[in-house]
Each structure stands twice: as C-alpha cells, then as structure tokens.
C-alpha cells in the first residue's frame, strides 16, 4: 500500500480573480470538494477547495474580505456549489452574487441574520 501525503496549497486571492481561477481549475478537471467560510478578526475567510483526483493534491482558494464585499458565485462552473454558497450567504452574510439556485436566505429557515458572525 502506498500512502501519499500530498502538499496542500492555500492561495489567497482577491474576489476579482475568483472566476478566472475557478475556470482554470474546471478546465484542468479539478473537482470542487468543499467550500466554507469562517469569521475571524472582523473579516470573512471564504475558502474553496479543489481536488486533483489523480495526484491527491488539494488547492484552496481563499478570499479574506470585508462583510460588504461582493463575491461572484462559482455555480456557473460547479453547479453543485449552490448549497455551499447559500450556506455561506445565510449563516455568515457573505455577499455572493448570481447563485444559480439562490434560496434568498431561506436554506435553513432561521430567524437570525448571519448567526455565525459575532455582533
């Protein structure tokens, strides 16, 4: 049995570079394995993880943004990202624009706006 411990790369990018980077990953046949958000030091940390199933390597694109920064949806390239993006939008208040299937903050049907952000 061969166990690989591939290098995982985290690349911090600006929102205006997101779609170009994602398109390049899609063209390289990388798989979107997850997307998530965290809130730290009054910034949103939005991360998209892409897997190369041939090499078991991961590349993570990370946006460190203010709460009011607009981010374009990646659902044009990875349609199933709509769940990740709706979750980030509803729970953290990430300003994601043009989600193909936008639940308009009704994915979880919660009463509190962006509950995962410290007020």
C-alpha positions as CSV (number, residue, x, y, z in Angstrom):
1,X,0.0,0.0,0.0
2,X,1.3,3.4,-0.9
3,X,0.2,6.3,1.2
4,X,0.7,9.8,-0.2
5,X,0.9,12.9,1.9
6,X,0.5,15.4,-0.8
7,X,1.1,19.1,-0.4
8,X,-2.0,21.2,0.2
9,X,-1.7,24.7,-1.2
10,X,-3.7,27.7,0.1
11,X,-3.7,30.6,-2.2
12,X,-5.1,33.9,-1.0
13,X,-6.7,35.8,-3.9
14,X,-8.9,38.8,-4.4
15,X,-12.6,38.5,-5.4
16,X,-11.9,39.8,-8.9
17,X,-9.6,36.8,-9.6
18,X,-12.0,34.1,-8.3
19,X,-13.9,33.3,-11.5
20,X,-10.7,33.1,-13.6
21,X,-9.0,30.8,-11.2
22,X,-12.1,28.6,-10.8
23,X,-12.5,28.4,-14.6
24,X,-8.8,27.3,-14.9
25,X,-9.5,24.6,-12.3
26,X,-12.6,23.4,-14.1
27,X,-10.7,23.2,-17.4
28,X,-8.0,21.2,-15.6
29,X,-10.7,18.8,-14.5
30,X,-10.2,19.5,-10.8
31,X,-13.1,18.7,-8.5
32,X,-14.6,21.2,-6.1
33,X,-14.5,19.2,-2.9
34,X,-15.8,21.8,-0.5
35,X,-16.4,25.4,0.2
36,X,-16.7,27.1,3.5
37,X,-16.5,30.3,5.5
38,X,-15.1,31.4,8.8
39,X,-15.2,34.7,10.6
40,X,-12.1,36.0,12.2
41,X,-10.7,39.4,13.2
42,X,-13.7,41.1,11.7
43,X,-13.0,39.5,8.2
44,X,-14.8,36.7,6.3
45,X,-12.5,33.9,5.2
46,X,-14.2,32.2,2.2
47,X,-12.4,29.1,1.1
48,X,-13.0,26.9,-2.0
49,X,-11.1,23.6,-2.0
50,X,-10.2,21.8,-5.3
51,X,-9.0,18.2,-5.5
52,X,-6.9,16.7,-8.2
53,X,-8.0,13.1,-8.0
54,X,-5.0,11.8,-10.0
55,X,-2.4,13.2,-7.6
56,X,-4.5,13.6,-4.4
57,X,-3.4,17.2,-4.2
58,X,-5.6,20.0,-2.9
59,X,-5.5,23.6,-3.8
60,X,-7.5,26.0,-1.7
61,X,-8.5,29.4,-2.9
62,X,-9.1,31.8,0.0
63,X,-10.8,35.2,-0.1
64,X,-10.2,37.3,3.0
65,X,-12.9,40.0,2.7
66,X,-15.0,42.6,4.5
67,X,-18.6,41.8,5.2
68,X,-19.8,44.1,2.4
69,X,-17.5,42.8,-0.4
70,X,-19.3,41.3,-3.3
71,X,-18.3,37.8,-4.4
72,X,-19.4,36.2,-7.7
73,X,-20.9,32.7,-7.5
74,X,-19.0,29.8,-9.0
75,X,-22.2,27.9,-9.8
76,X,-21.6,28.6,-13.5
77,X,-18.6,26.2,-13.3
78,X,-19.6,23.9,-10.5
79,X,-23.5,23.9,-10.3
80,X,-23.5,21.9,-7.0
81,X,-21.7,24.9,-5.3
82,X,-25.2,26.4,-4.8
83,X,-25.5,24.6,-1.5
84,X,-22.2,25.8,-0.2
85,X,-22.8,29.3,-1.3
86,X,-26.3,29.5,0.1
87,X,-25.0,28.3,3.4
88,X,-22.2,30.9,3.5
89,X,-24.6,33.6,2.4
90,X,-27.2,32.8,5.1
91,X,-25.0,31.8,8.0
92,X,-22.2,34.3,7.6
93,X,-23.7,37.0,5.5
94,X,-21.3,36.6,2.6
95,X,-22.5,38.9,-0.3
96,X,-22.5,36.2,-3.0
97,X,-24.0,37.4,-6.3
98,X,-25.6,35.4,-9.1
99,X,-26.0,32.0,-7.4
100,X,-27.8,29.8,-10.0
101,X,-30.2,28.5,-7.3
102,X,-30.4,31.2,-4.7
103,X,-32.5,30.3,-1.6
104,X,-32.7,34.0,-0.6
105,X,-31.6,33.3,3.0
106,X,-34.2,30.5,3.4
107,X,-31.9,27.4,3.2
108,X,-32.1,26.8,6.9
109,X,-35.2,28.9,7.7
110,X,-33.6,30.6,10.7
111,X,-34.8,33.8,12.3
112,X,-31.4,35.4,13.0
113,X,-29.5,37.1,10.2
114,X,-25.9,35.8,9.8
115,X,-25.8,34.0,13.1
116,X,-22.2,32.8,12.8
117,X,-20.8,36.4,12.8
118,X,-20.0,38.0,16.2
119,X,-22.1,41.1,16.6
